[in-house]
Structures are given as C-alpha cells and as structure tokens.
C-alpha cells in the first residue's frame, strides 16, 4: 500500500505526541509519583508505537515498545522513577524526534537504531528489579518474536523465493534460523560473528535480518534471523550454534514449498503497487539502499474549522457582490454601494486568510522547558522558567524562524545572566534563578520578552571591551549612553564572557539573533540593570505579506515606508536642522533626532528644478526606541501593500526591503527602515 | 539559408540587436518578449541594472545590455524590447534595441570563440553564427550576469 499520502499526517501527529511526551516527562520529573502523568506518557508511547508500526517504521516501533515496557513496570510499581530514568526517557524522546525528522525529510526512518537507549531501557528493567525482568521482558520477547509455529519471521522477496525453490528442488534443506543472544552478552557482534562462521562453514546464508553489515556494526537487538540453504539437518545447527557461548535460544524452522507459495501469493497481491512494496520490503530488511523516493513533507498549518467557515462565508458574499456588479453594469451605471461593499469584503477576506496562516507561539515555546532543564543541569544552577502568552499567534513563516534566536537568548540568560547558587546567596537573592518568557500582542506587533533576575549586564565592562577591541576611541565611548553601549553586544564577534562555555561566549550569539530578527522585519532590544537582571525584547510584525505603508515621493520615484515603523510626520524649515558632531539633527520636543536625507542616500536623480522650499517633510521613524527623521519630497498617502521579493539577483540590496505593485501597475520599492535609520 | 525544421543537432535562437551588432540567445531560456514599460529604479545597484518591472504581478529585475557592453544609452523607441529570460531560480529582463526573429542553427553553423580568444571574461559567448551574411554572437545570459549571482 502506498504510505506516502499518510506521511504528512504521520509527521504532524507524531510531533504533537512527542510534544505531549515532552511536557509529561517534565511533569514526571517534578512529581514522580503521579500515576496520571505516567498513564499519559504510557498512552503517548503506545500511540506512537502503533503509528510507527502502521507506517512500517520498525526501529521506531521497537524503541517505543521498549519504552512501553519500562513505563508499564513504572505504572505497576515494579520500579520507581529516578532522575536517571527520566534522563533515559528523555533520550528516547530525542531519538524519536530524530526518527520523525528523518521521516519528514526522506520518507524513511533512517538507519540509526539507538541501541544504547534500548539497552539502557532494558537495564532499568533488569537492574532495578529482577522480578520485573522476569515478568516484563519475557512476555516482550514473546511479543516481538511471536510467530506461530511454522510461520516465518522473515519476509521473502521474489528473488529469495526463487533461490530457495532452486535449493529445495536440488534436494537441499532450507532453514530459517532464529538466534537469540544472552541479554548479558557484551560483544554481540563478536558472538554473531562466531555464529555466522558456523553457518557459513555448513550452509549458504541467503538472507539475514537485520542485514549482515548491520549485525557486524552491532546495529541489532539481541536477536537475528537468517535463512540458510544446507545439506545438514536442523539438529546439527541447533547443536552447533548452541555450543557458541552466550546464546540463549536457537530456533530452526524448515522452509518448505508451502511457505513459498504463501509468500508468492502475498507478493502477487501486492504487485499492483510495486514501488511501495519495494519500499516496504526495503524498510523491513533495514536495507542500506539509497532512498528510493525522497519524499519531502510539505509545510502544513492546522486550521480551526471556524476560520475556514468564515473564509467560506466571505467568498460567498464576494460572489453576491460580483453578481450585483454584473447587473448594475448591464444597467450601464456604476454602483457606489457595491464597490464599497466589495472593498469591505476584500479587507475581511484578507484578515481571514491571515488568520488561517497564524499559529500559536506555543509551538515554539513548548520545547523550552526541556531545554532550560538540560541547561540548568549542565550549568549546575537552579533555574525556573515561567512562560506566559503561549496562545499569542504569529504567522507560520515567523514561527518557523523565531525558535533559533529565542534559544540563543534563553541560553544566554541562563548562562551569563543567572548567577550560581552561591553568588545568589551572597547577593541575598533566592537560590533559584528565574527566567520569564512572555509573548503578547502589541498593536500590529508581537512582543516576545526574555527576562531574567540574574546579574544584569556589566555596562562598564562592555565599555572597556569596546575600547580594548578598538571599536571606538575611549573618549567616544565615554559619551555613549548605557543603552548605546549595550547595543554593542549585538555586533558581530563581540563577547564579554570571561570564559567560553559550551553554551555561549564565543561571540557568535547575539549578532546572529539580531540578523535573524531583522530578516523577519523585527527588532530586538535589551534593558538591563546591574545586579537586578536583564530583559531582551523581540518585536516582530504580526504578518509579513501584507502591510500598511505610507507612500512617498522621493524625486519622481515612489517609495513605501512601513507604517508600523513611522511614529509621526512633521514639517521642519531648513534652518531648524543643526549640526551635532558632524551629524545633522533636528530637535523635536526636546529630542535630538538624526536626519537622513533619502534623496541623497537613494541616489535619486535630480528632477531638475532647484526648488527652494520653505519646509522639509520629515517622516519620523522608530527603530527600537531610537528615532530618525527621513527627509522625503512629498507624501502620497497611506495604503495597504503586498510585499513582493525583489528576487534572487537583487536580494540583499541595501536600504530596500522589497517591492510592491501599486494600483496603476507601477512598482514602488519598500524602504528598509532598519538599515536606513541611524 | 533559412531552415525551418529543428533536428537533434540544431537549436533555436532568438535574434536581437544592440547597437549595430546582432546577438542570439537560446529560445528555451526566453519566456516572453515585451514592449518597453515603466521601470522602477533600484538604488545602490550597478548602473546596468535598470531596475524592476511589474510583469503581470511578478517583480522582475531588468538590465540594459547596452550599458553592460559599454555602449552609450539611447532613447527608447518603438523597436525597444525587453526579453524576459526565465531560469530555474530566477527571472530576468534584458533591454535590447530590437528583436528580429527566431533562427535555427546547426552545430556546424556555430563557430567556437575559443579559437579567437581565451579571455575568460568572454565566457558568456557561446559561439558565432552567420545570418544572411552577417555575424550573430550567441550569448549565454546567465553567464553574462554571473557576477550578480555570486555575491550574496
């Protein structure tokens, strides 16, 4: 059966389940006697196992199966939770995530077997409670290996069947030999090697599950199965293989013509869909063949059905307006009401479509508790993460990109921001450090804040670093406000960390954060108080594709400035422009605002007539909490514009964020306020 | 001289003129030929990039081969055309003085230029072909603007 159509669903649902597993595990760690949580974890593991099984992802299925064993023992109080166990369960989670990611990229689960994790899981059961082992693991062996007598474990393909038939016709015996190694066996590959020597010397092995290469690399559980053609009897093999040390069990099943016929029938019935049969088979024998069909899953958004209904209603209204317009056209008169109606509907449709693209930021946030937990352990600090506003919604494209910079900032706060327990005690602070992660909507923006109650940023030290690194002269730095100094943290290769830790301090952190946020059209700011903590605020526009913009003339060219970054528009006379430190500024309500002459910067060709104007039009834009005054020639008006990319050739052009098409079909460029503002 | 059928060894080329020289470009890369239209200048780009146009809702950069080849700019007239090239990753408009026709050239009609020059900067020239007694330079547009594509 072709499973490809289910891949997207599988990946999406698996991710949801893994997320659930993640939060449940965190709860389990905090409260390790809660049966409800255990049941929840068990349920998720079980669901994942079923899903993986249906899709034919054997390794994933095996891993979840082992998890289930441990969880079941936990549920039945055969063993108790300890942090080591939670660690192993977390590693299972990571492994499952790896599988799901591989699946979403290639359509197959990959070759990683995570043997160490299954071993560790088995170790929990064995090490902690002997009784648990006898009751828990033996039914397990039964289950995984359970095949009714006479039925074969391995699946034979047409080629195998032909070979076996030839062997049987030549009067040879064909056996399926199932070997189970002792659970305590340390050198599994070595044991398996000896077994293979026995087999090779007395038979021809035509098939092995897992593949021989995998067995050599120890990529198998404690059992493997081979199909061998031989002249010897089954008793001979049972005796010979049992004579090898650390063998728990040997089962020899003769393969007869009946098996082959049954197999052939099955193969035939599947022949209608040869490719997927092939793929399935490849999966089953854990083949090393290159991926046949690299199926890449698409990006999907889960949409509330109500939102789709709204959209649907709007579209039907649109049709009504169209009909209305048609009839009024027949009458030969334009209908103002209809046009107005149309306008209202298009705006509503725009809104509705935007909402469809929105996803709660929870998707990004919910991986952080786990991360902070790991970081806290690594740094040996007590850290509590408080999250709020997880239901704040952002455009899907933003959601995909925002995670990485947030990780940087959070790690930064945990590593540099928060002090060690001892330091906190000295400062009369509670030993547990707090990190607050908040998201909320503010007008057309979404604000994400990461605040910690740690030591804050040592501004004096940053000042020293700026001078040391020769970025600015000492006297220059002394004129900087604290705010300006802190902004240097976002410059490339600027790190004040005294020691480089695994987490941060290599000076590749905050500038990456800043670049990333700016590509999303957002800004990032820091507030800090020495000894009290710091707060990083990220401000990103709600949606990227359609924005409100102010259209202006610069020379004879039209440009669009995103309305979200404009704070006001003022007219100033040329005399009001003063020079401070070689920078022209204007004074607005006691604020000194640097002036940016857009015509010059954008090299707009002179329209000729030297106009001696009495006043200059200044668009005051806001970048973070700093203002700049953009001088433009005249204003056109406010308009909703669709942002279009300039394409590959012109990507990365300075000062321009994109282009838009105006009502008359002409193109207006959208100014990149971040790069233009001083 | 004219051959109308295309066989395995022959390719179709769009023939256009810049100044008094004729050029040809592989027709498979040409999406459409448009009349001159409004071009929005893009600041901080090399002079031969004239700007961007709106081609039925798509923003497409346009460059002037005249300037690229170091010829003086001229007023656009009724013959001026923008040839829209489409590659896998991007589209591109090229302003030319006139577009003539589609010509079919056999491999043997095309003379390699490596015999004339080894200068790497002429890499964009695929070869020289003859058309009604005149020479047509066959060019590879993508190579011509490779310097634009290298930079990030």
Interface residues (C-beta under 8 A of the other chain):
Chain A: X557 X558 X601 X602 X603 X604 X605 X644 X645 X646 X647 X648 X649 X650 X651 X652 X653 X654 X655 X656 X659 X661 X665 X666 X667 X668 X669
Chain B: X38 X40 X41 X42 X43 X44 X45 X49 X51 X52 X53 X54 X57 X58 X59 X60 X61 X89 X90 X91 X92 X145 X148 X149 X151 X152
